[in-house]
């Protein structure tokens, strides 16, 4: 069931400064609630990487601090999954990210709900702010996704007129993200030792994008198909050679018969000439 928090008609006005964190700033080190969350996040990135979607100018991360200064206080949220299309200076050791100052605003943030309440629907407008409020009113991130992996429930919200609006899925239960040219949806199955619901990507034609083991299996099947096709081609070539040999043998036999007939005719003609000569001599 989709839950849409109700904000008061009048949202507090904040002074927002897009200030990069100093190197010595102590980021919160919140542990993940369970092993499922990093698995879900890593699969989403793995699929995009295999599909050739990721570039060095992007940020795709999990539990990664998105920062800004609000009313004089540094506010940080670390979504379970975040995608930033473009950063000004790519860094492999980046500790946090400040939108606008360091690059694009994140296009999408995701939160995976566990048994421990994490404030995914919180609209608390006061420091340290609820997640919903922070993403919608302060950062104004275009897409907010909430996923309940135990039940396989996916909610996708798009920022419209300053408020998150619940989006409708298509007939296959997929949500279209035009800016990524991809569908996002829920897939049920097993990967490694986890069986259950996963978030996955589909291309614009509705084809499920594979993760690593699936890609390996697809390549193996493709290689086997190519091997079988090559074997069929070899067998057809052998058959063509056999037919050509048979045709050559038949042609040789015809030549031999023609030579034999010619020799027989020559012998008969010789005998006839000899007989004619004898008759003349008599």
Secondary structure, 3 states (H helix, E strand, C coil): CCCCCCCCCCCCCCCEECCCCCCCCCCCCCCCCCHHHHHHHHHHHHHHHHCCCCCCCCEEECCEEEEEEECCEEEEEEECEEEECCECCCCCCCCEECCCCCECCCCEEEEECCCCCCCCCCCCCCCCCCHHHHHHHHHCCCEEEEEECCCCEEEEEEEECCEEEECCCCCCCCEEEHHHCEEEEEEEEEECCEEEEEEEEECCCCCECCCHHHHHHHHHHHHHHHHHHHHHHHHHHHHHHHHHHHHHHHHHHHHHHHHHHHHHHHHHHHHHHHHHHHHHHC
